[in-house]
């Protein structure tokens, strides 16, 4: 069936793209397609942008495997049905993790780094100049408060940045809420892949609590302050950096 994307989703993505110049003429964009609700909505939104944009760009969806014998048949069939160019990029991350997981307390970070590295390698191999990741505003807010509370660092998720290897990384969904993406995936009956595909679930280790705690904290704050995420989105773009305790930033 045809995928229906709401006007709110496409409008927000369009404004985000215009504000940060995420997609430009001649781009060949690797879209990280894990198969979750965020990445599936993103790849369909970018396909729709291809049809609407007054300039040409290409997308290539890439799914990174961990070498666990993942069943990606439904995802492959979905991409074929909707004419989404799609590649499977095989890795042996699971095997590598078996040797490292005991020493690595932050195993989610380990898998994230390995997956990101695989996407960068795939981008180079497939001739892509940009990589699109499916982070949304909830991710950015959670990352900000995690860095603030646990690391003492003012840091969020940039809509666009240059990686060390020269690739441009973009986050087209960064001003959208997670619940909007979940609703889109549900309404369109997308074949989403959930936690069952997460390699860390196969290890007998305690699940990290920091991000889950941030989700609970933000949900409680939003219940009390309904416009919380509107303010967070605005605040991320209005930074008075000379008001903080960094002498390098004092405007004297």
PyMOL commands that set and color helices and strands:
alter all, ss='L'
color gray80, all
select helices_A, chain A and resi 7-20+37-52+73-81+93-100+107-125+137-151+178-187+195-197+199-202+210-224+228-235+241-243+247-249
alter helices_A, ss='H'
color red, helices_A
select strands_A, chain A and resi 28-32+58-64+86-89+130-132+160-162+168-170
alter strands_A, ss='S'
color yellow, strands_A
deselect
rebuild
show_as cartoon
